[in-house]
Amino acid sequence: MQLQKDIDAKEKLLAEVMERNKREETKLREEYKKADRLYSENLANYDAEMKEQTRNKEQATEQYE
């Protein structure tokens, strides 16, 4: 009888821990997706800015030659 109570208590605890872990994993995955999206956007902005800088430099070099 006591053994069954212990088993039930442990199964309940396991279910609670698994549910909490599931929620935390979902939250972490959402945060990762957001961070990945922001990183990609920032990288694209940096690339565009560097292309513009290079274009401006090349134009200035052509004018002075």
Secondary structure, DSSP 8 states (H G I E B T S, - for coil): -HHHHHHHHHHHHHHHHHHHHHHHHHHHHHHHHHHHHHHHHHHHHHHHHHHHHHHHHHHHHHHH-
